[in-house]
Amino acid sequence: MLRTIFMIGLFAIGGLFLLKIAFGLFGFALGLFGVLLALAIKVVIIGGLIYLVIRIFSPDTARRLRQKWSGSSY
């Protein structure tokens, strides 16, 4: 009986330890994903602004860029 209680306690402590490790790694991965997502959003915004400026001041260059990257002209 005492051995059974001791083993249940040991498994409970081991399970809590494994959960702490698993959620710690999950938290790190989620944080890394958030940082990369923020960086990607900044790159898209800056690239869009640069393309907008090129499109306003040099439509021919914008058309060539669009043809080069998308393969079609509008």
N, C-alpha and C positions, 0 to 999 in steps of 0.2 A: 504494500500500500504506500509506504513512504517512498519507495523507489519510483512508483508511478507518478506521484505528485512531483517528485524531483525532476523526472523526465519531461512532464508537461511544462513545468517552469523553465527548464532548459530550452525546450523547443520554442516557447513563447519569447524568451529573451533573444534567441537566435533569429527568430522571425522578425522581431522588431529591429534588430541590427541590420538584417538584409533589406528591410523596407527603407531604413534610413539611408543605406548606401544607394539603393535603386532610385529613390526620390532625389537624392543629392545629385546623381548623375543626370537625372531627368531635368532638374532645375538648371544645371550647367548647360545642357543641350538647348533648353528653351531660351536661356539667356543669350547663347551664341546665335541662335536663329533670329532672335529679336535684333541683335546688333547687325547681322547681315541684311536683314530686311530693311532696317533703317538706312543702311549704306546704299542698298539697291534703289530705294525711293529717292534718295538724294541724287544719285547718278541719273536716274530717269528725269527728274525735274531739271537738272542742269543741262542735260543733253537736249531736252525739249526746248528749253529757253534758247540754247545756241542755235538749234534748227530754226526756231521762229525768227531769230534775228537774221539768219542767212536767207530765209524765205522772203523776208521783207526787203532786205537790201540787195539780194542777188538771186532772183527767182530761177535763173538758168543753172546756177550752182546747186540750188535746192533740187531742181529737177534731175540733174545728174546724180546727186546723192541718192535720191529716191529710186532712180533706175538701177543704180549700183547695188543697193541693199535689198530692194523688194523685187526687182526684175520687171516692174511695170511702170508705165507712165500714166498719170491721170489727166 
